[in-house]
Amino acid sequence: MKLVKIKFLILLLFQPIAHCGEPFLINESLVLDALKNFYHVLDINNYDKEKLQNIVTDDFLVFEASSKMNIDDFHSFLTHKDPNAEPLVETTWKLSDFRIYISDNSAHASYMNRGIFQHGTSLRVTVHWMESALLTNENGKLKMKFLNSNLISKNVEEFPPQPSG
């Protein structure tokens, strides 16, 4: 009986070690990949709410366009159709000037973002933001928890209608 108790105690003591895999170490490359993937998912040709939910935390928040949005509000914001413009046909983002700070289980990144939104053939909107993101380790996966987006400039180009031929 004493031997059984000792074996049981040994198992309890070493169980956490036995179940530990490689620790998840956040590095700059993982942070950049997570940010690039976030905008890849937002691309008009890729966007899907479920894909977005897979790369953000359940309590994800974004401060954008003078609003505080959770995942559902952000989805509505992203999929809103402007009745005064042709539908979006192309979206691109160029991220630059990164500053990344890493702690044990999270990372903070600030960066510049220049987005181009092409609406059919009649309208192109170019937006320049200063952004800040908090990413956290969630079960070995780096997910976005918070995004703050500050508008620097916005340029709207309207093009004359194309002659139909």
Protein Blocks (a to p, Z undefined) as FASTA:
>chain_A
ZZmmmmmmmmmmmmmmmmpccdddddfklmmmmmmmmmmmmpmklgcfklmmmmccfklc
cdeehiacdfklmmmmmmpccfkbccdfbdcdddehiacdddfkbccddddddddddehj
lbccddddddddddddeehiacdfbdcdddfbdcdddddddddZZ
